[in-house]
Amino acid sequence: MTAWHALVNVARMRKGESILVHAGAGGVGMAAIQIAHHLGAEVIASAGSHTKRALLETLGVKHVIDSRRGDFAEAVMELTNRRGVDVVLNALAAEAIPMGLSCLSEFGRFIEIGKRDIYQNSRIPLWNLRRNASFHVVAMDAVFSGDESLTRDMLGEIAELVEKRALTPLPFRSFAACRVDAAFRLMASGKHIGKVVVSFPEAFVPRQGEPLPPAFAIQPDGCYLITGAFGGFGKVLAQWLVKSGAKHLVLSSRSGASTPEAQAFVKSLENAGTEVRVVRADAGSEKDINALLAEVSAGKQPLRGVFHLAMVIDDAPLAALNRDRLRSVITPKAYGAWLLHKGTAHLKLDCFVMFSSVSSIFGNPAQGNYGAANSFLDSLAHHRHALGLPALTMNWGVLGGAGYVARNERVAEFLAKQGTYELSPGEVVSLLESSLAAGNTQVVAIRVDWAKWEAILPQRAGQSVARAHPLFSRRTGGWGPDQRLAP
Ligand SMILES: NC(=O)c1ccc[n+]([C@@H]2O[C@H](COP(=O)([O-])OP(=O)(O)OC[C@H]3O[C@@H](n4cnc5c(N)ncnc54)[C@H](OP(=O)(O)O)[C@@H]3O)[C@@H](O)[C@H]2O)c1
């Protein structure tokens, strides 16, 4: 509403006009850019980091300038053939105000949305306003507490445009209310993009209207399918499902419950009151997956959730990755996920979870095949999301306690040397649970010593790739060895 009121009601921007938006990657900035584009205006936006400037370019901003450059006015005059801009949307303080005024064109409007200089009663040099220019103040607190029809009209206009998708919601980073300190630190560091949101655990229920649907919950009268169920994480997952109230499980892998240990595991789940069906199936075989899904649908309970964990690892340097080694790793994971997707697309599932790995985000030495397979899972999750189907891909780092890495001490040592440490089974299930409840499509979960981790990644132009990576631009905290973070 700040951006709308400033551009539409106050500046009365028209098609073909130009605007300078400071802090274009911030919440108000991004909203102003969208609104300006919607009105047919040309935007010059400033941002303080390379990542933010790159983002603004992707938003179609015609000219992006560096806000850390002291002489932004000169840059604006150059870009406009010394004409200046029709509107300046300003939240910068002190000398930035006269500088902004100096880049106004004739009939230009300077819209002040910052508070500091107003409350400090600062002076405005009037010379810059001599050619029919004007200075306006936007104070939304006063708008909201004043005549309510203005607020109501604006909300109506904006809601209509959002509904028509002429305006899209802003990106945001959400912090639990108990971490409000971290939210403020992020804002103070100026590293945020879009909005910073503080959220409360209780779902917001509008006073008039329907309550929100409940967060994800396991249904006792539904059936849950796990592939790769007898591996380390399959078992952790099955135990979590049972603990969360699942009464019907189908556990699948190629060899099924073939060992005494696996049989004892099945028994322990049954003893907890859950019906367990074990189905042998190769996740990479269409025939087997069809038979598996037929077996599932032969049960009385409808399938409510799919957890795809089946995997084979066969690490090799790129030059040694032949067709067979690619196929053996990609088939059960990627093709298996595709078969499960196709075979269940018509069902009303609550969740479709794929265990992926950080190998598809950052790459891992000798895991070209595994990285590609996981990358497919990530894309499939977004594809399903676009189709309106439930989907979650979890890009796990190292899982501790059970599973492939726990069985392979040398792999664990190698990963620790890289700075990647284990997540405990308890952390894994709580992260999974919260990601399902939040309705996320993709979640990366790693515990990492950033200093070590950064050192193993390549350097470019004297800077580590990790630091320049846009994924980390919104990470809070430093790069020191004490910055081991949960995800
Ligand atoms: N462990 C980690 O640190 C880690 C890290 C990141 C991501 N992940 C992901 O988490 C998942 C589980 O990992 P994990 O450590 O629990 O693995 P795991 O202990 O090695 O278990 C793998 C399971 O997959 C089954 N499997 C292998 N090929 C199959 C096929 N063609 N069809 C059906 N099932 C097949 C295996 O049983 P059969 O041999 O009997 O078929 C086994 O039950 C994997 O998707 C993995 O990519 C693990």
The ligand as an SDF file (V2000), in Angstrom:
LIG
                    3D

 48 52  0  0  0  0  0  0  0  0999 V2000
   22.4900  -41.0910    4.2250 N   0  0  0  0  0  0  0  0  0  0  0  0
   22.7150  -39.8290    3.9580 C   0  0  0  0  0  0  0  0  0  0  0  0
   23.5770  -39.1880    4.5770 O   0  0  0  0  0  0  0  0  0  0  0  0
   21.8840  -39.1310    2.9240 C   0  0  0  0  0  0  0  0  0  0  0  0
   22.2110  -37.8020    2.6120 C   0  0  0  0  0  0  0  0  0  0  0  0
   21.4490  -37.1100    1.6780 C   0  0  0  0  0  0  0  0  0  0  0  0
   20.3740  -37.7500    1.0850 C   0  0  0  0  0  0  0  0  0  0  0  0
   20.0700  -39.0450    1.3850 N   0  0  0  0  0  0  0  0  0  0  0  0
   18.9270  -39.6630    0.7180 C   0  0  0  0  0  0  0  0  0  0  0  0
   18.1110  -40.3280    1.6380 O   0  0  0  0  0  0  0  0  0  0  0  0
   17.5970  -41.5280    1.0760 C   0  0  0  0  0  0  0  0  0  0  0  0
   17.8570  -42.6870    2.0050 C   0  0  0  0  0  0  0  0  0  0  0  0
   19.2310  -42.8080    2.2600 O   0  0  0  0  0  0  0  0  0  0  0  0
   19.8070  -43.9420    3.1880 P   0  0  0  0  0  0  0  0  0  0  0  0
   21.1090  -43.4720    3.7180 O   0  0  0  0  0  0  0  0  0  0  0  0
   18.7390  -44.3950    4.1050 O   0  0  0  0  0  0  0  0  0  0  0  0
   20.0830  -45.1060    2.1130 O   0  0  0  0  0  0  0  0  0  0  0  0
   20.3980  -46.6430    2.3520 P   0  0  0  0  0  0  0  0  0  0  0  0
   20.5380  -46.9600    3.7900 O   0  0  0  0  0  0  0  0  0  0  0  0
   21.5300  -47.0240    1.4310 O   0  0  0  0  0  0  0  0  0  0  0  0
   19.0650  -47.3380    1.8090 O   0  0  0  0  0  0  0  0  0  0  0  0
   18.7130  -47.3320    0.4660 C   0  0  0  0  0  0  0  0  0  0  0  0
   17.4750  -48.1540    0.2680 C   0  0  0  0  0  0  0  0  0  0  0  0
   17.1010  -48.1190   -1.0910 O   0  0  0  0  0  0  0  0  0  0  0  0
   16.7690  -49.4260   -1.5110 C   0  0  0  0  0  0  0  0  0  0  0  0
   16.9840  -49.5200   -2.9510 N   0  0  0  0  0  0  0  0  0  0  0  0
   18.1410  -49.4560   -3.6440 C   0  0  0  0  0  0  0  0  0  0  0  0
   17.9010  -49.6000   -4.9580 N   0  0  0  0  0  0  0  0  0  0  0  0
   16.5670  -49.7710   -5.0950 C   0  0  0  0  0  0  0  0  0  0  0  0
   15.7260  -49.9890   -6.1860 C   0  0  0  0  0  0  0  0  0  0  0  0
   16.1900  -50.0930   -7.4280 N   0  0  0  0  0  0  0  0  0  0  0  0
   14.4060  -50.1140   -5.9540 N   0  0  0  0  0  0  0  0  0  0  0  0
   13.8900  -50.0500   -4.7130 C   0  0  0  0  0  0  0  0  0  0  0  0
   14.6520  -49.8430   -3.6380 N   0  0  0  0  0  0  0  0  0  0  0  0
   15.9750  -49.7180   -3.8220 C   0  0  0  0  0  0  0  0  0  0  0  0
   17.6670  -50.3310   -0.6840 C   0  0  0  0  0  0  0  0  0  0  0  0
   17.1610  -51.6310   -0.5080 O   0  0  0  0  0  0  0  0  0  0  0  0
   17.4080  -52.8110   -1.5660 P   0  0  0  0  0  0  0  0  0  0  0  0
   18.8490  -52.8600   -1.8360 O   0  0  0  0  0  0  0  0  0  0  0  0
   16.8450  -54.0130   -0.8760 O   0  0  0  0  0  0  0  0  0  0  0  0
   16.6060  -52.4640   -2.7540 O   0  0  0  0  0  0  0  0  0  0  0  0
   17.6000  -49.6010    0.6440 C   0  0  0  0  0  0  0  0  0  0  0  0
   16.4330  -49.9920    1.3270 O   0  0  0  0  0  0  0  0  0  0  0  0
   18.2410  -41.6800   -0.2820 C   0  0  0  0  0  0  0  0  0  0  0  0
   17.3090  -41.3010   -1.2730 O   0  0  0  0  0  0  0  0  0  0  0  0
   19.3990  -40.7330   -0.2600 C   0  0  0  0  0  0  0  0  0  0  0  0
   19.6750  -40.1820   -1.5250 O   0  0  0  0  0  0  0  0  0  0  0  0
   20.8120  -39.7570    2.2940 C   0  0  0  0  0  0  0  0  0  0  0  0
  1  2  1  0
  2  3  2  0
  2  4  1  0
  4  5  1  0
  4 48  2  0
  5  6  2  0
  6  7  1  0
  7  8  2  0
  8  9  1  0
  8 48  1  0
  9 10  1  0
  9 46  1  0
 10 11  1  0
 11 12  1  0
 11 44  1  0
 12 13  1  0
 13 14  1  0
 14 15  2  0
 14 16  1  0
 14 17  1  0
 17 18  1  0
 18 19  2  0
 18 20  1  0
 18 21  1  0
 21 22  1  0
 22 23  1  0
 23 24  1  0
 23 42  1  0
 24 25  1  0
 25 26  1  0
 25 36  1  0
 26 27  1  0
 26 35  1  0
 27 28  2  0
 28 29  1  0
 29 30  1  0
 29 35  2  0
 30 31  1  0
 30 32  2  0
 32 33  1  0
 33 34  2  0
 34 35  1  0
 36 37  1  0
 36 42  1  0
 37 38  1  0
 38 39  2  0
 38 40  1  0
 38 41  1  0
 42 43  1  0
 44 45  1  0
 44 46  1  0
 46 47  1  0
M  CHG  2   8   1  16  -1
M  END
$$$$
